[in-house]
Amino acid sequence: MKAPARNESGNDDLAMTSMIDVVFLLLVFFVWTSSFDKPETELASRIAMPAKAAEAIDASGIESDSPRTESLLTEDRRDEVIIRIIANDRGLSYQIGAITITDLATAREKLAAMAAINKSAIVIIDPDDSVTAADCIDVFDAARQQGFANVLFAIESA
C-alpha cells in the first residue's frame, strides 16, 4: 500500500492570514461591545461616612484636624446625593447627607432645594434590608419629580 503524498506547495502563509483576520475581527467585536462604565453592582452600599471620620480626612485623603475639611468634602460630593432609608421602630427615616428626616414630605423639600443647585447630580438610594420596595419607589419617585435624571439604587457587593 502506498502512503499518500504530502502537499508541499508552501501555502502556510495563506492559512495564517485568514487566522489573523478572524482574530482581528474578534478583537474589534469585543472592544465594540464592552462597557467601560462602572456597573451598579460594584457600588458600595454603606456610602455615608461617620461624622468623626469625615472631619478627620480632608479631600486629599490625608488625615488632618483643620476646620476646612468638611467643606472640602462637601464640594467634592456636589455631583452625588445619597439617600439612606432607615427602618426603625417608629417607622422610616431618611438620611440625606448628614441630615436625618422623619417624613417623606420634608425629604421632598430637601431634594427640591438640592435640585435647585444641581439637577444633574446622581441620586443614590440606599435602603436598609427591612425597607419595602414600595417605600423605595416612593423615594425614587420623589427624586424624579424634583428633576433628578440619574437615580440609582445602591446594593451590597457580594
Secondary structure as the mmCIF struct_conf table of DSSP 4:
data_model
#
loop_
_struct_conf.conf_type_id
_struct_conf.id
_struct_conf.beg_label_comp_id
_struct_conf.beg_label_asym_id
_struct_conf.beg_label_seq_id
_struct_conf.end_label_comp_id
_struct_conf.end_label_asym_id
_struct_conf.end_label_seq_id
HELX_LH_PP_P HELX_LH_PP_P1 LYS A 2 ARG A 6
BEND BEND1 SER A 9 SER A 9
TURN_TY1_P TURN_TY1_P1 ASN A 11 ASN A 11
HELX_RH_AL_P HELX_RH_AL_P1 ASP A 12 THR A 33
BEND BEND2 ASP A 37 ASP A 37
HELX_LH_PP_P HELX_LH_PP_P2 LYS A 38 PRO A 39
HELX_RH_3T_P HELX_RH_3T_P1 GLU A 40 GLU A 42
BEND BEND3 LEU A 43 LEU A 43
BEND BEND4 SER A 45 SER A 45
HELX_LH_PP_P HELX_LH_PP_P3 ALA A 48 PRO A 50
HELX_RH_AL_P HELX_RH_AL_P2 ALA A 51 ALA A 56
STRN STRN1 ILE A 57 ILE A 57
TURN_TY1_P TURN_TY1_P2 ALA A 59 SER A 60
BEND BEND5 GLY A 61 GLY A 61
STRN STRN2 GLU A 63 GLU A 63
TURN_TY1_P TURN_TY1_P3 PRO A 67 ARG A 68
HELX_RH_AL_P HELX_RH_AL_P3 THR A 69 ASP A 76
TURN_TY1_P TURN_TY1_P4 ARG A 77 ASP A 79
STRN STRN3 GLU A 80 ASN A 88
TURN_TY1_P TURN_TY1_P5 ASP A 89 ARG A 90
STRN STRN4 GLY A 91 ILE A 96
TURN_TY1_P TURN_TY1_P6 GLY A 97 ALA A 98
STRN STRN5 ILE A 99 ILE A 101
BEND BEND6 THR A 102 ASP A 103
HELX_RH_AL_P HELX_RH_AL_P4 LEU A 104 ILE A 117
TURN_TY1_P TURN_TY1_P7 LYS A 119 SER A 120
BEND BEND7 ALA A 121 ALA A 121
STRN STRN6 ILE A 122 PRO A 127
TURN_TY1_P TURN_TY1_P8 ASP A 129 SER A 130
BEND BEND8 VAL A 131 VAL A 131
HELX_RH_AL_P HELX_RH_AL_P5 ALA A 133 GLN A 145
TURN_TY1_P TURN_TY1_P9 GLN A 146 GLY A 147
BEND BEND9 ALA A 149 ALA A 149
STRN STRN7 ASN A 150 PHE A 153
#
